[in-house]
Amino acid sequence: MKYILGTKKEMTQMFRVDGVTEPVTLVQALPVEISLIRTVQKDGYEAVQVRQGRVRREFRIMGGAISAIEGVLGDTLNVAQFLEGQKVTVSGISKGKGFQGGVKRHGFHGASKTHGVKHAHRQPGSIGAGGVQRVLKGQRMAGRMGSDRVTTKGVRVVKVYPEKNLIALKGGIPGSRGSLVEIRG
């Protein structure tokens, strides 16, 4: 299992060999240290805990692959473990968008522009049945949007710069500039 924590730097473009431009996001990888290895005998499951400063993340190892990680406690992970062309999974906190209505937040269509509609074009409409005498939990309404953990799968690694500990990923990834992202391979 390949894993790294990094900060989102910026978006730019790179040229392929055939001259086509590709949008890429540059991620500055942070020096991540393996701080704990969990085993089935001791903890009941297999996982590896990594840390970078005060930030700790734990990810599970499936299929008994923990034996390949034994003896590397305290080692530092960097971007050299990722290969160009490899598909990775990227997780981060999405940009906060503040208080948004039902149309933007949940994709409600709103009411028609005419045919008896007056001043209610973007209102949510009915929020439940009358006989229940309450609003059911989970009803989609206006509220704060964004600042959620978002995972993007199948992101291609375009270029790896081990000397700068920098990695270029194809397209956009969740989060704003400077936000913490996890890259799993």
C-alpha positions as CSV (number, residue, x, y, z in Angstrom):
1,M,0.0,0.0,0.0
2,K,1.5,3.3,-1.1
3,Y,0.5,6.3,1.0
4,I,1.5,10.0,1.4
5,L,0.2,13.2,2.9
6,G,0.7,16.5,1.1
7,T,-0.4,20.0,0.6
8,K,-2.1,21.1,-2.6
9,K,0.1,23.7,-4.3
10,E,-1.4,24.9,-7.5
11,M,-2.9,23.8,-10.9
12,T,-0.8,24.1,-14.0
13,Q,-0.4,22.3,-17.3
14,M,2.1,19.9,-18.8
15,F,2.8,18.8,-22.3
16,R,2.7,15.2,-23.3
17,V,5.2,13.7,-25.8
18,D,2.7,14.1,-28.6
19,G,2.3,17.9,-27.8
20,V,-1.1,17.7,-26.1
21,T,-1.5,19.8,-22.9
22,E,-2.8,18.1,-19.8
23,P,-4.1,20.0,-16.7
24,V,-2.3,18.9,-13.6
25,T,-2.4,19.6,-9.9
26,L,0.9,19.9,-8.1
27,V,1.0,18.4,-4.6
28,Q,3.9,19.1,-2.2
29,A,4.4,15.8,-0.3
30,L,5.2,16.1,3.4
31,P,7.7,13.8,5.1
32,V,5.5,11.1,6.6
33,E,6.8,8.7,9.2
34,I,5.4,5.3,10.0
35,S,4.5,5.6,13.7
36,L,2.5,2.4,14.4
37,I,1.9,-1.0,12.9
38,R,-1.3,-2.7,14.0
39,T,-1.5,-6.5,13.8
40,V,-4.3,-9.1,14.1
41,Q,-2.7,-10.7,17.1
42,K,-2.4,-7.5,19.1
43,D,-5.2,-5.2,17.8
44,G,-7.6,-7.5,16.0
45,Y,-7.0,-5.9,12.6
46,E,-4.1,-5.0,10.3
47,A,-3.4,-1.3,9.8
48,V,-0.5,1.2,9.5
49,Q,-0.5,4.5,11.3
50,V,1.5,7.4,9.8
51,R,2.2,10.8,11.1
52,Q,3.4,14.1,9.9
53,G,3.9,16.5,12.8
54,R,0.8,16.4,14.8
55,V,-1.4,14.9,12.0
56,R,-1.9,11.2,12.3
57,R,-3.7,9.0,9.8
58,E,-4.4,5.3,9.9
59,F,-5.2,3.1,7.0
60,R,-6.1,-0.6,6.9
61,I,-4.1,-3.2,5.1
62,M,-6.3,-5.9,3.4
63,G,-5.3,-9.5,2.5
64,G,-2.4,-10.1,4.8
65,A,0.0,-7.6,3.2
66,I,1.1,-6.4,6.6
67,S,4.0,-8.8,6.4
68,A,5.6,-6.7,3.7
69,I,5.6,-3.7,6.0
70,E,7.1,-5.4,9.1
71,G,10.3,-3.8,10.3
72,V,9.8,-0.4,8.8
73,L,8.6,1.3,11.9
74,G,10.0,4.8,12.0
75,D,10.8,4.9,8.2
76,T,9.9,8.0,6.2
77,L,7.7,7.8,3.1
78,N,8.2,10.0,0.1
79,V,6.9,10.4,-3.4
80,A,9.5,8.0,-4.9
81,Q,7.1,5.1,-4.1
82,F,4.6,6.3,-6.8
83,L,5.2,5.6,-10.5
84,E,4.3,7.8,-13.5
85,G,1.0,6.5,-15.1
86,Q,-0.2,4.9,-11.9
87,K,-3.8,5.4,-10.8
88,V,-4.2,6.7,-7.2
89,T,-7.0,7.8,-4.9
90,V,-7.0,11.3,-3.5
91,S,-8.9,12.5,-0.5
92,G,-9.2,16.1,0.8
93,I,-11.6,18.6,2.3
94,S,-13.7,20.4,-0.4
95,K,-13.8,24.2,-0.6
96,G,-16.5,25.7,1.6
97,K,-19.2,27.5,-0.2
98,G,-21.2,29.0,2.7
99,F,-25.0,29.0,3.1
100,Q,-26.6,27.9,-0.2
101,G,-30.1,27.3,-1.3
102,G,-31.7,24.0,-2.4
103,V,-31.0,24.7,-6.1
104,K,-27.3,24.9,-5.8
105,R,-26.8,22.6,-2.8
106,H,-29.0,19.7,-3.9
107,G,-29.9,20.4,-7.6
108,F,-33.6,21.2,-7.1
109,H,-35.1,22.4,-10.3
110,G,-37.3,25.1,-8.8
111,A,-40.7,26.1,-10.0
112,S,-41.6,27.2,-13.6
113,K,-41.1,30.9,-14.6
114,T,-44.8,31.4,-15.5
115,H,-48.1,29.5,-15.1
116,G,-49.2,30.9,-11.8
117,V,-45.8,31.1,-10.1
118,K,-45.2,34.3,-8.4
119,H,-42.0,35.1,-6.4
120,A,-41.2,31.4,-5.7
121,H,-39.0,30.4,-8.6
122,R,-36.1,29.0,-6.5
123,Q,-38.0,27.9,-3.4
124,P,-37.8,24.2,-2.3
125,G,-41.5,23.5,-2.5
126,S,-43.1,20.9,-0.2
127,I,-41.0,19.6,2.6
128,G,-43.1,16.5,3.5
129,A,-46.5,14.9,3.9
130,G,-49.2,16.7,5.9
131,G,-50.3,13.7,7.9
132,V,-46.9,13.1,9.6
133,Q,-47.1,16.4,11.4
134,R,-43.4,17.0,11.3
135,V,-40.4,17.2,9.0
136,L,-38.7,13.9,8.6
137,K,-34.9,13.7,9.4
138,G,-32.6,14.0,6.4
139,Q,-34.9,16.3,4.4
140,R,-32.8,18.2,1.9
141,M,-33.0,21.9,2.5
142,A,-30.9,25.0,2.3
143,G,-27.8,25.1,4.5
144,R,-24.0,25.2,4.6
145,M,-22.4,23.6,1.6
146,G,-18.8,22.4,1.1
147,S,-16.1,21.7,3.7
148,D,-16.8,17.9,3.3
149,R,-14.3,15.1,2.9
150,V,-14.3,14.2,-0.8
151,T,-12.5,11.3,-2.4
152,T,-11.6,11.1,-6.0
153,K,-10.6,7.7,-7.4
154,G,-8.6,6.8,-10.5
155,V,-6.5,10.0,-10.6
156,R,-3.4,9.4,-12.9
157,V,0.1,10.3,-11.7
158,V,1.6,12.4,-14.5
159,K,5.0,13.2,-13.1
160,V,7.0,12.5,-9.9
161,Y,9.8,14.8,-8.7
162,P,11.6,12.8,-5.9
163,E,14.3,15.5,-5.4
164,K,11.6,18.1,-4.7
165,N,9.2,15.6,-3.0
166,L,6.6,16.9,-5.5
167,I,4.0,14.9,-7.4
168,A,1.8,16.0,-10.4
169,L,-1.7,14.5,-10.6
170,K,-4.0,14.7,-13.7
171,G,-6.9,17.2,-13.4
172,G,-8.3,18.8,-10.3
173,I,-8.4,17.3,-6.8
174,P,-10.5,18.3,-3.8
175,G,-9.5,21.2,-1.6
176,S,-8.2,24.7,-1.8
177,R,-4.6,25.7,-2.2
178,G,-2.6,24.8,0.9
179,S,-5.1,22.2,2.1
180,L,-4.0,18.8,3.3
181,V,-4.6,15.9,0.9
182,E,-4.1,12.1,1.2
183,I,-2.8,10.1,-1.8
184,R,-3.2,6.3,-1.7
185,G,-2.0,4.0,-4.4
